[in-house]
């Protein structure tokens, strides 16, 4: 029934939209209440009205801070706001129509009655939001009908304010219809964004390891080659991978590749771009790094991979070749030198780092 937040705020465009919108609603009501309260001495507000404005401002301050600090409580906070806004609106309309017995007693508050529909659309799933909105509208309509049928209210007064109430209800129905249609369009729009993001991500991500794939690495290489500063690459290959596949099967081999990818990822820092080059080969593109800095990173990466146990296989190692780009050197030539250094590391016994000439 309610719209539940995902585990991470950044993980869903829909949640970011709903979360930000509810914050805007809470802050908007809070600011409006404070401003109205500050101006109330010149407008002859009653003591009860001032107390109500003060309570409204405090309520929204508390909910705003709560939501800001705990986005995961979005649904709970939204429901509290929905209930309090709904009860407040019903009480205000009941007081205006059946206690003061005049539609103009609503005053400026009449414009805020529609806020509940927005909150319902943000907090609840579409069908539940429509159900709650129509239920609340029916309650407001019931008060209007009671106002029109109350014998103690002069007929001329009922006729005088009939148009105001009619426009109130028609505007509410229009808003409910708009929010229903807008909600459907929004879901389609956000769904298209999510699908586009997934397609773009999968086009540049290796399905097995979750690392950037060769397409993304080529883009990084192209970007590094256009730069003016030093840049280097590390090309590393899993040692004895064919023997692992032959002895344990490809399923275990895939787990080994995933373990190597995870260990290598943890060994890297900001700006150090790791991806799967193909097969059991991985590539690290290092913009702004010299060969000496790349060698330190390669040693750290090798230790990270060798320091973990792969279930059913044990410890695995990698052979690394690295090269720093010469001024004006093409990326493919840098890679060729790194590849030659990597095979020299394998020829010399594997599990070591070698620098390109």
C-alpha atoms as a printed R data frame, in Angstrom:
    type eleno elety resid chain resno       x       y       z
1   ATOM     1    CA   UNK     A     1   0.000   0.000   0.000
2   ATOM     2    CA   UNK     A     2   2.768   2.450   0.923
3   ATOM     3    CA   UNK     A     3   5.742   3.357  -1.223
4   ATOM     4    CA   UNK     A     4   8.802   1.953   0.533
5   ATOM     5    CA   UNK     A     5  12.237   3.456   0.206
6   ATOM     6    CA   UNK     A     6  15.063   1.307  -1.165
7   ATOM     7    CA   UNK     A     7  18.165   0.516   0.846
8   ATOM     8    CA   UNK     A     8  20.117   3.413  -0.614
9   ATOM     9    CA   UNK     A     9  18.806   6.885  -1.322
10  ATOM    10    CA   UNK     A    10  20.847   7.127  -4.491
11  ATOM    11    CA   UNK     A    11  19.688   3.771  -5.811
12  ATOM    12    CA   UNK     A    12  16.314   4.855  -7.211
13  ATOM    13    CA   UNK     A    13  15.370   7.923  -9.279
14  ATOM    14    CA   UNK     A    14  11.751   7.475  -8.153
15  ATOM    15    CA   UNK     A    15  12.696   7.569  -4.483
16  ATOM    16    CA   UNK     A    16  14.903  10.630  -4.978
17  ATOM    17    CA   UNK     A    17  11.952  12.385  -6.606
18  ATOM    18    CA   UNK     A    18   9.499  11.426  -3.853
19  ATOM    19    CA   UNK     A    19  11.946  12.187  -1.062
20  ATOM    20    CA   UNK     A    20  12.853  15.617  -2.443
21  ATOM    21    CA   UNK     A    21   9.211  16.478  -3.122
22  ATOM    22    CA   UNK     A    22   8.117  15.590   0.408
23  ATOM    23    CA   UNK     A    23  10.946  17.706   1.807
24  ATOM    24    CA   UNK     A    24   9.722  20.638  -0.300
25  ATOM    25    CA   UNK     A    25   6.182  20.172   1.020
26  ATOM    26    CA   UNK     A    26   7.305  20.037   4.660
27  ATOM    27    CA   UNK     A    27   9.635  23.016   4.353
28  ATOM    28    CA   UNK     A    28   7.032  25.015   2.403
29  ATOM    29    CA   UNK     A    29   4.356  24.518   5.054
30  ATOM    30    CA   UNK     A    30   6.867  25.291   7.808
31  ATOM    31    CA   UNK     A    31   7.979  28.582   6.193
32  ATOM    32    CA   UNK     A    32   4.397  29.592   5.418
33  ATOM    33    CA   UNK     A    33   3.320  28.932   9.003
34  ATOM    34    CA   UNK     A    34   6.193  30.956  10.444
35  ATOM    35    CA   UNK     A    35   5.634  33.893   8.064
36  ATOM    36    CA   UNK     A    36   1.880  33.903   8.749
37  ATOM    37    CA   UNK     A    37   2.489  33.730  12.482
38  ATOM    38    CA   UNK     A    38   4.874  36.696  12.332
39  ATOM    39    CA   UNK     A    39   2.297  38.751  10.420
40  ATOM    40    CA   UNK     A    40  -0.682  37.650  12.513
41  ATOM    41    CA   UNK     A    41  -0.608  40.575  15.007
42  ATOM    42    CA   UNK     A    42  -1.633  42.944  12.218
43  ATOM    43    CA   UNK     A    43  -4.355  40.673  10.955
44  ATOM    44    CA   UNK     A    44  -6.355  40.244  14.168
45  ATOM    45    CA   UNK     A    45  -5.793  36.498  14.436
46  ATOM    46    CA   UNK     A    46  -7.382  34.809  17.419
47  ATOM    47    CA   UNK     A    47  -5.272  33.203  20.121
48  ATOM    48    CA   UNK     A    48  -6.360  29.745  18.980
49  ATOM    49    CA   UNK     A    49  -5.308  30.520  15.406
50  ATOM    50    CA   UNK     A    50  -1.871  31.656  16.586
51  ATOM    51    CA   UNK     A    51  -1.453  28.552  18.708
52  ATOM    52    CA   UNK     A    52  -2.478  26.429  15.741
53  ATOM    53    CA   UNK     A    53   0.064  28.147  13.486
54  ATOM    54    CA   UNK     A    54   2.767  27.694  16.100
55  ATOM    55    CA   UNK     A    55   1.959  24.017  16.479
56  ATOM    56    CA   UNK     A    56   1.933  23.575  12.705
57  ATOM    57    CA   UNK     A    57   5.346  25.218  12.375
58  ATOM    58    CA   UNK     A    58   6.856  23.073  15.143
59  ATOM    59    CA   UNK     A    59   5.353  19.919  13.669
60  ATOM    60    CA   UNK     A    60   6.889  20.618  10.278
61  ATOM    61    CA   UNK     A    61  10.264  21.547  11.743
62  ATOM    62    CA   UNK     A    62  10.333  18.195  13.533
63  ATOM    63    CA   UNK     A    63   9.247  16.219  10.461
64  ATOM    64    CA   UNK     A    64  11.673  18.070   8.190
65  ATOM    65    CA   UNK     A    65  14.657  17.388  10.446
66  ATOM    66    CA   UNK     A    66  13.566  13.785  10.888
67  ATOM    67    CA   UNK     A    67  13.240  13.202   7.146
68  ATOM    68    CA   UNK     A    68  16.533  14.989   6.408
69  ATOM    69    CA   UNK     A    69  18.431  12.812   8.847
70  ATOM    70    CA   UNK     A    70  16.577   9.553   8.217
71  ATOM    71    CA   UNK     A    71  15.544   9.184   4.561
72  ATOM    72    CA   UNK     A    72  14.798   5.524   5.270
73  ATOM    73    CA   UNK     A    73  11.866   6.699   7.452
74  ATOM    74    CA   UNK     A    74  10.277   8.362   4.419
75  ATOM    75    CA   UNK     A    75   7.092   6.290   4.498
76  ATOM    76    CA   UNK     A    76   6.549   6.681   8.230
77  ATOM    77    CA   UNK     A    77   7.054  10.441   8.111
78  ATOM    78    CA   UNK     A    78   4.859  10.803   5.048
79  ATOM    79    CA   UNK     A    79   2.010   8.894   6.670
80  ATOM    80    CA   UNK     A    80   2.229  11.045   9.796
81  ATOM    81    CA   UNK     A    81   2.039  14.183   7.659
82  ATOM    82    CA   UNK     A    82  -0.855  12.709   5.674
83  ATOM    83    CA   UNK     A    83  -2.885  11.905   8.800
84  ATOM    84    CA   UNK     A    84  -2.199  15.218  10.541
85  ATOM    85    CA   UNK     A    85  -2.932  17.270   7.414
86  ATOM    86    CA   UNK     A    86  -6.135  15.316   6.845
87  ATOM    87    CA   UNK     A    87  -7.382  15.705  10.402
88  ATOM    88    CA   UNK     A    88  -6.458  19.392  10.433
89  ATOM    89    CA   UNK     A    89  -8.325  20.035   7.215
90  ATOM    90    CA   UNK     A    90 -11.442  18.233   8.376
91  ATOM    91    CA   UNK     A    91 -11.469  20.053  11.708
92  ATOM    92    CA   UNK     A    92 -10.990  23.424  10.022
93  ATOM    93    CA   UNK     A    93 -13.747  22.820   7.480
94  ATOM    94    CA   UNK     A    94 -16.083  21.437  10.154
95  ATOM    95    CA   UNK     A    95 -15.460  24.512  12.321
96  ATOM    96    CA   UNK     A    96 -16.036  26.908   9.426
97  ATOM    97    CA   UNK     A    97 -19.177  25.303   8.077
98  ATOM    98    CA   UNK     A    98 -20.942  23.836  11.083
99  ATOM    99    CA   UNK     A    99 -19.683  25.925  14.009
100 ATOM   100    CA   UNK     A   100 -19.167  29.364  12.478
101 ATOM   101    CA   UNK     A   101 -21.767  28.390   9.861
102 ATOM   102    CA   UNK     A   102 -20.200  30.364   7.034
103 ATOM   103    CA   UNK     A   103 -18.046  29.262   4.140
104 ATOM   104    CA   UNK     A   104 -15.912  32.384   4.265
105 ATOM   105    CA   UNK     A   105 -14.660  31.278   7.676
106 ATOM   106    CA   UNK     A   106 -12.209  29.070   5.800
107 ATOM   107    CA   UNK     A   107 -10.311  32.174   4.779
108 ATOM   108    CA   UNK     A   108  -6.853  31.567   3.297
109 ATOM   109    CA   UNK     A   109  -6.774  28.044   4.677
110 ATOM   110    CA   UNK     A   110  -9.009  26.836   1.862
111 ATOM   111    CA   UNK     A   111  -6.007  26.792  -0.485
112 ATOM   112    CA   UNK     A   112  -4.144  24.358   1.767
113 ATOM   113    CA   UNK     A   113  -6.872  21.719   1.839
114 ATOM   114    CA   UNK     A   114  -5.579  20.313  -1.445
115 ATOM   115    CA   UNK     A   115  -2.106  19.660  -0.002
116 ATOM   116    CA   UNK     A   116  -3.238  16.298   1.302
117 ATOM   117    CA   UNK     A   117  -3.681  14.962  -2.225
118 ATOM   118    CA   UNK     A   118  -0.045  15.765  -3.025
119 ATOM   119    CA   UNK     A   119   1.191  14.034   0.125
120 ATOM   120    CA   UNK     A   120  -0.928  10.962  -0.628
121 ATOM   121    CA   UNK     A   121   0.474  10.802  -4.175
122 ATOM   122    CA   UNK     A   122   4.036  10.950  -2.822
123 ATOM   123    CA   UNK     A   123   3.723   8.478   0.038
124 ATOM   124    CA   UNK     A   124   1.256   5.889  -1.249
125 ATOM   125    CA   UNK     A   125   1.183   3.602  -4.226
126 ATOM   126    CA   UNK     A   126  -1.047   4.912  -7.052
127 ATOM   127    CA   UNK     A   127  -4.153   2.854  -6.302
128 ATOM   128    CA   UNK     A   128  -3.912   3.465  -2.556
129 ATOM   129    CA   UNK     A   129  -3.282   7.177  -3.138
130 ATOM   130    CA   UNK     A   130  -6.396   7.438  -5.307
131 ATOM   131    CA   UNK     A   131  -8.471   5.536  -2.731
132 ATOM   132    CA   UNK     A   132  -7.302   7.728   0.161
133 ATOM   133    CA   UNK     A   133  -7.751  10.922  -1.867
134 ATOM   134    CA   UNK     A   134 -11.303  10.008  -2.858
135 ATOM   135    CA   UNK     A   135 -12.092   9.010   0.730
136 ATOM   136    CA   UNK     A   136 -10.822  12.315   2.069
137 ATOM   137    CA   UNK     A   137 -12.704  14.198  -0.657
138 ATOM   138    CA   UNK     A   138 -15.875  12.336   0.325
139 ATOM   139    CA   UNK     A   139 -15.364  13.451   3.948
140 ATOM   140    CA   UNK     A   140 -14.964  17.089   2.839
141 ATOM   141    CA   UNK     A   141 -18.017  16.747   0.602
142 ATOM   142    CA   UNK     A   142 -20.005  15.286   3.500
143 ATOM   143    CA   UNK     A   143 -19.275  18.386   5.579
144 ATOM   144    CA   UNK     A   144 -20.462  20.565   2.688
145 ATOM   145    CA   UNK     A   145 -23.672  18.588   2.419
146 ATOM   146    CA   UNK     A   146 -24.192  18.855   6.181
147 ATOM   147    CA   UNK     A   147 -23.715  22.623   5.884
148 ATOM   148    CA   UNK     A   148 -26.352  22.794   3.159
149 ATOM   149    CA   UNK     A   149 -28.868  20.685   5.094
150 ATOM   150    CA   UNK     A   150 -28.435  22.205   8.567
151 ATOM   151    CA   UNK     A   151 -31.799  23.836   9.446
152 ATOM   152    CA   UNK     A   152 -30.314  26.563  11.606
153 ATOM   153    CA   UNK     A   153 -28.359  28.138   8.725
154 ATOM   154    CA   UNK     A   154 -30.400  30.750   6.841
155 ATOM   155    CA   UNK     A   155 -31.170  29.731   3.254
156 ATOM   156    CA   UNK     A   156 -29.832  32.994   1.865
157 ATOM   157    CA   UNK     A   157 -26.457  32.349   3.530
158 ATOM   158    CA   UNK     A   158 -26.282  28.861   2.077
159 ATOM   159    CA   UNK     A   159 -27.053  30.239  -1.390
160 ATOM   160    CA   UNK     A   160 -24.514  33.045  -0.927
161 ATOM   161    CA   UNK     A   161 -21.616  30.644  -0.310
162 ATOM   162    CA   UNK     A   162 -22.825  27.776  -2.507
163 ATOM   163    CA   UNK     A   163 -20.584  28.791  -5.431
164 ATOM   164    CA   UNK     A   164 -17.490  28.999  -3.185
165 ATOM   165    CA   UNK     A   165 -18.062  25.458  -1.945
166 ATOM   166    CA   UNK     A   166 -18.865  24.191  -5.446
167 ATOM   167    CA   UNK     A   167 -15.604  25.604  -6.825
168 ATOM   168    CA   UNK     A   168 -13.738  24.099  -3.874
169 ATOM   169    CA   UNK     A   169 -15.020  20.614  -4.630
170 ATOM   170    CA   UNK     A   170 -14.601  20.905  -8.402
171 ATOM   171    CA   UNK     A   171 -11.004  22.086  -8.011
172 ATOM   172    CA   UNK     A   172 -10.301  19.154  -5.691
173 ATOM   173    CA   UNK     A   173 -11.725  16.660  -8.196
174 ATOM   174    CA   UNK     A   174  -9.640  18.250 -10.942
175 ATOM   175    CA   UNK     A   175  -6.516  17.952  -8.797
176 ATOM   176    CA   UNK     A   176  -7.209  14.303  -7.979
177 ATOM   177    CA   UNK     A   177  -7.606  13.529 -11.693
178 ATOM   178    CA   UNK     A   178  -4.438  15.449 -12.535
179 ATOM   179    CA   UNK     A   179  -2.342  13.709  -9.891
180 ATOM   180    CA   UNK     A   180  -3.617  10.311 -11.012
181 ATOM   181    CA   UNK     A   181  -2.686  10.935 -14.654
182 ATOM   182    CA   UNK     A   182   0.558  12.684 -13.716
183 ATOM   183    CA   UNK     A   183   1.522   9.757 -11.495
184 ATOM   184    CA   UNK     A   184   1.130   7.312 -14.371
185 ATOM   185    CA   UNK     A   185   3.177   9.519 -16.694
186 ATOM   186    CA   UNK     A   186   5.839   9.946 -14.024
187 ATOM   187    CA   UNK     A   187   6.178   6.198 -13.536
188 ATOM   188    CA   UNK     A   188   6.577   5.700 -17.271
189 ATOM   189    CA   UNK     A   189   9.163   8.480 -17.443
190 ATOM   190    CA   UNK     A   190  11.162   7.188 -14.490
191 ATOM   191    CA   UNK     A   191  10.901   3.654 -15.834
192 ATOM   192    CA   UNK     A   192  12.392   4.843 -19.127
193 ATOM   193    CA   UNK     A   193  15.237   6.538 -17.234
194 ATOM   194    CA   UNK     A   194  15.964   3.394 -15.225
195 ATOM   195    CA   UNK     A   195  15.956   1.217 -18.348
196 ATOM   196    CA   UNK     A   196  18.253   3.654 -20.151
197 ATOM   197    CA   UNK     A   197  20.634   3.737 -17.177
198 ATOM   198    CA   UNK     A   198  20.727  -0.052 -17.033
199 ATOM   199    CA   UNK     A   199  21.338  -0.379 -20.743
200 ATOM   200    CA   UNK     A   200  24.101   2.213 -20.634
201 ATOM   201    CA   UNK     A   201  25.689   0.565 -17.610
202 ATOM   202    CA   UNK     A   202  25.487  -2.956 -19.023
203 ATOM   203    CA   UNK     A   203  26.973  -1.750 -22.302
204 ATOM   204    CA   UNK     A   204  30.116  -0.799 -20.379
205 ATOM   205    CA   UNK     A   205  30.155  -3.432 -17.634
206 ATOM   206    CA   UNK     A   206  31.454  -6.988 -17.708
207 ATOM   207    CA   UNK     A   207  28.597  -9.294 -16.775
208 ATOM   208    CA   UNK     A   208  30.725 -11.777 -14.804
209 ATOM   209    CA   UNK     A   209  32.948  -9.571 -12.651
210 ATOM   210    CA   UNK     A   210  30.903  -6.367 -12.556
211 ATOM   211    CA   UNK     A   211  33.994  -4.439 -13.651
212 ATOM   212    CA   UNK     A   212  34.059  -2.044 -16.600
213 ATOM   213    CA   UNK     A   213  34.479  -3.957 -19.835
214 ATOM   214    CA   UNK     A   214  36.787  -3.439 -22.788
215 ATOM   215    CA   UNK     A   215  34.535  -0.793 -24.322
216 ATOM   216    CA   UNK     A   216  34.822   1.338 -21.200
217 ATOM   217    CA   UNK     A   217  38.557   0.696 -20.948
218 ATOM   218    CA   UNK     A   218  39.012   1.843 -24.543
219 ATOM   219    CA   UNK     A   219  37.203   5.073 -23.675
220 ATOM   220    CA   UNK     A   220  39.454   5.584 -20.641
221 ATOM   221    CA   UNK     A   221  42.551   4.905 -22.750
222 ATOM   222    CA   UNK     A   222  41.395   7.409 -25.325
223 ATOM   223    CA   UNK     A   223  40.831  10.012 -22.614
224 ATOM   224    CA   UNK     A   224  44.216   9.364 -21.026
225 ATOM   225    CA   UNK     A   225  45.910   9.620 -24.423
226 ATOM   226    CA   UNK     A   226  44.380  13.042 -25.046
227 ATOM   227    CA   UNK     A   227  45.820  14.386 -21.792
228 ATOM   228    CA   UNK     A   228  49.064  16.299 -21.539
229 ATOM   229    CA   UNK     A   229  50.445  14.769 -18.345
230 ATOM   230    CA   UNK     A   230  52.011  11.406 -17.574
231 ATOM   231    CA   UNK     A   231  49.862   8.299 -17.602
232 ATOM   232    CA   UNK     A   232  50.501   4.597 -17.215
233 ATOM   233    CA   UNK     A   233  48.788   1.230 -17.525
234 ATOM   234    CA   UNK     A   234  49.003  -2.068 -15.663
235 ATOM   235    CA   UNK     A   235  48.068  -5.195 -17.585
236 ATOM   236    CA   UNK     A   236  47.810  -8.280 -15.388
237 ATOM   237    CA   UNK     A   237  46.896 -11.882 -16.079
238 ATOM   238    CA   UNK     A   238  45.750 -14.661 -13.764
239 ATOM   239    CA   UNK     A   239  48.442 -17.319 -13.431
240 ATOM   240    CA   UNK     A   240  47.672 -20.938 -14.376
241 ATOM   241    CA   UNK     A   241  44.052 -20.118 -15.129
242 ATOM   242    CA   UNK     A   242  43.698 -22.833 -17.764
243 ATOM   243    CA   UNK     A   243  44.839 -25.420 -15.214
244 ATOM   244    CA   UNK     A   244  42.237 -24.134 -12.755
245 ATOM   245    CA   UNK     A   245  39.489 -24.483 -15.346
246 ATOM   246    CA   UNK     A   246  40.667 -27.949 -16.360
247 ATOM   247    CA   UNK     A   247  40.885 -29.173 -12.755
248 ATOM   248    CA   UNK     A   248  37.775 -27.548 -11.259
249 ATOM   249    CA   UNK     A   249  35.529 -26.593 -14.156
250 ATOM   250    CA   UNK     A   250  34.385 -23.263 -15.559
251 ATOM   251    CA   UNK     A   251  31.991 -22.507 -12.709
252 ATOM   252    CA   UNK     A   252  34.884 -22.483 -10.238
253 ATOM   253    CA   UNK     A   253  36.970 -20.616 -12.805
254 ATOM   254    CA   UNK     A   254  34.320 -17.897 -12.917
255 ATOM   255    CA   UNK     A   255  34.409 -17.639  -9.120
256 ATOM   256    CA   UNK     A   256  38.180 -17.212  -9.267
257 ATOM   257    CA   UNK     A   257  37.826 -14.372 -11.781
258 ATOM   258    CA   UNK     A   258  35.256 -12.702  -9.538
259 ATOM   259    CA   UNK     A   259  37.522 -13.069  -6.509
260 ATOM   260    CA   UNK     A   260  40.481 -11.566  -8.382
261 ATOM   261    CA   UNK     A   261  38.320  -8.691  -9.608
262 ATOM   262    CA   UNK     A   262  37.090  -8.001  -6.058
263 ATOM   263    CA   UNK     A   263  40.574  -8.058  -4.544
264 ATOM   264    CA   UNK     A   264  41.977  -5.828  -7.281
265 ATOM   265    CA   UNK     A   265  39.126  -3.349  -6.886
266 ATOM   266    CA   UNK     A   266  39.778  -3.027  -3.154
267 ATOM   267    CA   UNK     A   267  43.481  -2.379  -3.772
268 ATOM   268    CA   UNK     A   268  42.807   0.633  -5.990
269 ATOM   269    CA   UNK     A   269  42.227   4.225  -5.016
270 ATOM   270    CA   UNK     A   270  40.357   7.179  -6.574
271 ATOM   271    CA   UNK     A   271  41.158   7.785 -10.216
272 ATOM   272    CA   UNK     A   272  42.666   4.326 -10.734
273 ATOM   273    CA   UNK     A   273  40.521   2.771 -13.446
274 ATOM   274    CA   UNK     A   274  40.221  -1.018 -13.400
275 ATOM   275    CA   UNK     A   275  38.428  -3.207 -15.923
276 ATOM   276    CA   UNK     A   276  38.374  -6.661 -17.449
277 ATOM   277    CA   UNK     A   277  40.340  -6.601 -20.684
278 ATOM   278    CA   UNK     A   278  39.256 -10.074 -21.756
279 ATOM   279    CA   UNK     A   279  39.487 -13.686 -20.634
280 ATOM   280    CA   UNK     A   280  41.663 -13.748 -17.526
281 ATOM   281    CA   UNK     A   281  43.358 -10.429 -18.358
282 ATOM   282    CA   UNK     A   282  42.634  -7.201 -16.482
283 ATOM   283    CA   UNK     A   283  43.763  -3.670 -17.212
284 ATOM   284    CA   UNK     A   284  44.284  -0.653 -14.963
285 ATOM   285    CA   UNK     A   285  44.431   2.784 -16.603
286 ATOM   286    CA   UNK     A   286  46.285   5.321 -14.459
287 ATOM   287    CA   UNK     A   287  45.876   8.942 -15.564
288 ATOM   288    CA   UNK     A   288  48.475  11.203 -13.977
289 ATOM   289    CA   UNK     A   289  50.603   8.294 -12.683
290 ATOM   290    CA   UNK     A   290  54.255   7.698 -13.494
291 ATOM   291    CA   UNK     A   291  55.777   4.281 -14.033
292 ATOM   292    CA   UNK     A   292  57.223   4.306 -10.527
293 ATOM   293    CA   UNK     A   293  53.800   5.044  -9.023
294 ATOM   294    CA   UNK     A   294  52.254   2.352 -11.214
295 ATOM   295    CA   UNK     A   295  54.859  -0.140  -9.969
296 ATOM   296    CA   UNK     A   296  53.919   0.543  -6.353
297 ATOM   297    CA   UNK     A   297  50.256   0.027  -7.175
298 ATOM   298    CA   UNK     A   298  50.984  -3.186  -9.115
299 ATOM   299    CA   UNK     A   299  52.847  -4.593  -6.122
300 ATOM   300    CA   UNK     A   300  49.963  -3.698  -3.813
301 ATOM   301    CA   UNK     A   301  47.452  -5.211  -6.219
302 ATOM   302    CA   UNK     A   302  49.450  -8.445  -6.556
303 ATOM   303    CA   UNK     A   303  49.661  -8.788  -2.777
304 ATOM   304    CA   UNK     A   304  45.919  -8.212  -2.423
305 ATOM   305    CA   UNK     A   305  45.103 -10.958  -4.908
306 ATOM   306    CA   UNK     A   306  47.612 -13.433  -3.474
307 ATOM   307    CA   UNK     A   307  46.491 -12.707   0.072
308 ATOM   308    CA   UNK     A   308  43.009 -14.168  -0.308
309 ATOM   309    CA   UNK     A   309  41.821 -17.764  -0.287
310 ATOM   310    CA   UNK     A   310  39.468 -18.831  -3.069
311 ATOM   311    CA   UNK     A   311  37.168 -21.641  -1.816
312 ATOM   312    CA   UNK     A   312  38.046 -24.946  -3.445
313 ATOM   313    CA   UNK     A   313  41.111 -23.534  -5.147
314 ATOM   314    CA   UNK     A   314  43.304 -21.849  -2.550
315 ATOM   315    CA   UNK     A   315  45.537 -18.889  -3.280
316 ATOM   316    CA   UNK     A   316  45.973 -17.559  -6.786
317 ATOM   317    CA   UNK     A   317  48.486 -15.110  -8.215
318 ATOM   318    CA   UNK     A   318  48.757 -12.674 -11.089
319 ATOM   319    CA   UNK     A   319  51.566 -11.542 -13.363
320 ATOM   320    CA   UNK     A   320  51.723  -7.805 -14.050
321 ATOM   321    CA   UNK     A   321  53.259  -5.772 -16.827
322 ATOM   322    CA   UNK     A   322  53.198  -2.018 -16.723
323 ATOM   323    CA   UNK     A   323  54.193   0.828 -18.986
324 ATOM   324    CA   UNK     A   324  54.239   4.598 -18.852
325 ATOM   325    CA   UNK     A   325  53.165   6.355 -22.031
326 ATOM   326    CA   UNK     A   326  55.862   8.229 -23.895
327 ATOM   327    CA   UNK     A   327  55.008  11.742 -25.121
328 ATOM   328    CA   UNK     A   328  52.717  11.418 -28.118
329 ATOM   329    CA   UNK     A   329  52.633   7.615 -27.921
330 ATOM   330    CA   UNK     A   330  49.431   5.927 -29.075
331 ATOM   331    CA   UNK     A   331  47.468   3.956 -26.500
332 ATOM   332    CA   UNK     A   332  47.797   0.725 -28.473
333 ATOM   333    CA   UNK     A   333  51.582   1.048 -28.391
334 ATOM   334    CA   UNK     A   334  51.528   1.593 -24.618
335 ATOM   335    CA   UNK     A   335  49.427  -1.525 -24.255
336 ATOM   336    CA   UNK     A   336  51.745  -3.492 -26.523
337 ATOM   337    CA   UNK     A   337  54.718  -2.647 -24.308
338 ATOM   338    CA   UNK     A   338  52.746  -3.493 -21.132
339 ATOM   339    CA   UNK     A   339  51.700  -6.803 -22.694
340 ATOM   340    CA   UNK     A   340  55.311  -7.651 -23.511
341 ATOM   341    CA   UNK     A   341  56.312  -6.850 -19.921
342 ATOM   342    CA   UNK     A   342  53.505  -9.061 -18.579
343 ATOM   343    CA   UNK     A   343  54.653 -12.041 -20.662
344 ATOM   344    CA   UNK     A   344  58.198 -11.455 -19.491
345 ATOM   345    CA   UNK     A   345  56.885 -11.726 -15.918
346 ATOM   346    CA   UNK     A   346  55.256 -15.047 -16.816
347 ATOM   347    CA   UNK     A   347  58.401 -16.346 -18.515
348 ATOM   348    CA   UNK     A   348  60.442 -15.481 -15.425
349 ATOM   349    CA   UNK     A   349  58.235 -17.553 -13.104
350 ATOM   350    CA   UNK     A   350  54.919 -15.690 -12.760
351 ATOM   351    CA   UNK     A   351  53.512 -13.885  -9.673
352 ATOM   352    CA   UNK     A   352  55.713 -10.844 -10.270
353 ATOM   353    CA   UNK     A   353  55.701  -7.335 -11.719
354 ATOM   354    CA   UNK     A   354  57.764  -6.277 -14.711
355 ATOM   355    CA   UNK     A   355  58.246  -2.820 -16.214
356 ATOM   356    CA   UNK     A   356  58.186  -2.149 -19.941
357 ATOM   357    CA   UNK     A   357  61.289  -0.888 -21.640
